[in-house]
Amino acid sequence: MRGGDGCVDFNNNTSDFITGTPVPRNSSLPAAQCRTAGAKLEVISSEIIDDDKDGCTQPGEILTVNIVLKNTGSKSQADNQGAELTVWLAPQLAAQVNSCSSGGKGRCFINSSTEVQWNGKADPDETVTISFQAGVSDPGNQQADLCLQINLGYDSNGDGSNESKVSSKLCPAPLCLPAGPGIITPPQSESGDQKSGSLLIYPIYSSRSADRARENTRISITNIDPIRQSTVRIFFIGAKTASINDAFISLSPAQSAAFLASDFDPDVTGFIIAVSVDRQTGLPVGFNSLIGDVYLRLAAGHSANLPAEACAAVSGWPLRNDRNASSVELKFDGIQYNRMPTELAADYLALSSAENSSMLIVNRIGGDLGSELLPVGRLNVMFHSDAEKASNFEINSLERQVSAKFDSGLPTSAGGLAGELPESRFGWARIRHDSGGAITGAIINHNPGSTGNFTALNHGRNLHRLAFASATGLKFPVRPPG
């Protein structure tokens, strides 16, 4: 008798026929209908997995897509011309390079950020599981359609072409609702210290292991997202050395963490860059919910509480990441991340004297976080005094950070001030990078007489941002946490 309820036909008598007791219609089910004369591919299961398990979809997340195909026809599906499976992603999703697999059956590949294909063959009753990952970008509105379009093509009549087409949809969980009332700062707004972001820059840290009480820095970082956890890679960048230390920290939803510089990078003065990363691969991800600050105390008497400056991932998913990459480029171009400033200003700058000490801090953002950042280089400074006199000079430094009193000891090109600072009590300064590089900075003022004179104040603040570089970047070394 013919096997498969009388429907098996592989053109092979050995496999087509079995020994048994005949039944009506040569079938155990008299009403049974034979399967299609050719192949028939069907999606027997599909799912989108969100590792956060928060029940909703957020920009910056990595989603895993699993699609299981089965040939329910009576003939084998050959690897014909054209793809047997094509998945079209919504514009707000980005298929991740080298993330597609099919268990060794056929070939799965990422054709573009919005197109995934599988080419291969499948015998009758054979299943194939296709898996890939997609990053979620900012959809722009709560009603955005993030569904995937699954298209199958198969040979139903055995003529060697995939003439039969079937389509279906696969949708992720709904977009997460905003954390609370009000309008959040949009990720497209320029980087600054009054917003949250996916990348934080702390303007300065310092410590002395021999005198921790007099010189130390408390560094804090907070995840303001009430639903999602975050993994952050923190880079400690010394001003005078080429070495860069790093550490990972995990934050639960709405968690804040704090630590001392003396415990992580003792006896070093510099600045910090913190980057939100995927907790499995270590690749940078969009997670615009990080804020932070530093509380600094120096042995010279300077102290300040300075907020970290935040860069948001503008699209929500900043990179089309290659899971096998050893490094990626973080671009501050207003497309991946917010742009970085190239011109800064200090609006109240008291000149350093015997009674007062103003410390200027400027950090260079550029280079390679895996080896060495670029030096500050040349800064053009225009100082305007309260007497309406101006002085123009240059600061030139081969270190990653300028941290010096604002007086004649500044590291200028000529070894001293290019022009004498005008006689004044205070003024304001415009600081521009000579080659358009990215810089951030702060000013910290210490006045020993502040306790007895209400006009003598101690204070610290980040420098204002006057102009932004069109496109700068950082090379980011990739390694998994742990």
Steps between C-alpha positions, in 0.01 A plus 500: 500500500614858438621674811395833643126432483543408134666828416876434512660529158878549491532300177671228702322168554709415805393810689158555341351161590468319831365158602170507680133411496312688230214723615233677299647755256839358596488727803433473870292817454264444205437874470868592513625734231850473363735788561604740225674335209807713567659672795313724740685723746310619805589707805408263781622733775647848537591716795676821600698474824575808710769417757376779727173311548326828582194434284560798271747617235744786560742682268850361545392143574630194318226263385558137401280372216441124460311360198444125453420377149370154405455333165152349528491403133570160347806606302829652601542875477815566299726800546348672199584839357401774742453484875268245657448741793516880506429702814439873463558707814332828589724808453523532878669158524855423390615143430837444666792400280615136540209419732310271261520120531306201365654206683726407211207455263526723197634853520360782710628851444430865579440663164447845653395651832135435404528175300592148614502202261538123514592283201492124533324169447268299721384140464141401585430543874838668550511813717741793481544758778614847393616738775631855488516813714362847442557827684215739573541866409284793611166458319407866543144425610320254723293352216791406272466161328801284593371179342710272280373378162582131440491389134536135394566373149484130411461257210151351530488330160851365473603711201817636662375853573352657814169602347296471823512798737372529857526803731443551870576755771696475824476785749697581817340610825342849498724799557560586864304795633689811616633480856275780623312818411659787314716519191842336521806664351513367144810299411559733204575792735871578521716331763516668840484459876122551534384187320539123516685299239673181390851641551619713793811717532612586853720814480759409764597248766800485732619324813803451724530163667730650765249774585155379397326737739645813335492394134243261361201479268161340547362384167131419465297354216123449484264302280181709485307236303233345727477177298830406336835411648822640355860389456759778481869491415698770680834626367743683731722722286813639663602851400875441498528132405399300195346224712123458517332287767146371463233318697142379449207582722143366487207713609154369580199709397502834685825412679777744591857399582797694639867423554826677581774569248755381757344151486503467120783715364707641790762774470378606156343825379297488182146466371247219448297375204214257573329313213180294509571151358321174432534275803587194288720628217641822647404690184377860548121532514252783514380546857414867551430467871838560664591801715788554738723745684828535686572660835864606494726615783862594431784543748547857369156585637289486184171312527195472279201286414497470119235318294609259230436620147271264308498397134182330384482235233301707253326215317469285813723241334830676420689227316436226249711276715708207384485243778847377404662844493797565729439876486240744372492874442282724715406793279394831652333621182138559604403171334653233724563714808454869575769731370780611732605862561810651345458844659437564870453800727553584868254777589649612834871440518684657792871527431727303730684706760629470854140519623332297228566189290299425184578162346419450133429143381481401132470139377567374148241251373652297217734213423489137611350388832690174459845657493533877524286808458616800301683779685322830558722673246454870432220710648426858397391707801339844490468658845268801547547688828238684701681819388407409140854417399584189303802274491555223247745213561549129441521200731702208366508163677613148410293354784143367479378761747595860579462560872671821609447832677377774273806722531844542346579133571268370228675263252500742207688455173783735603540356849313797648208721406505608137354832616471626856161456660347843549486643849158403628311330776321255275375448147387232263691281258426342163698178443513343154685192379739604226422210263130459580547204735249405770561647846316524831598679817430663833617782725553462876565801721656490849523802727657440844324809635153382410396436860553864602408684181161460337641610161775235511328182385600142430326351199530268202307446178529354155596730215228627268483357148513763226565300182497133404728292282322366192637147542750355747541151642657251736630152425335262746662163588243222531510231766219322687435593863639270765 
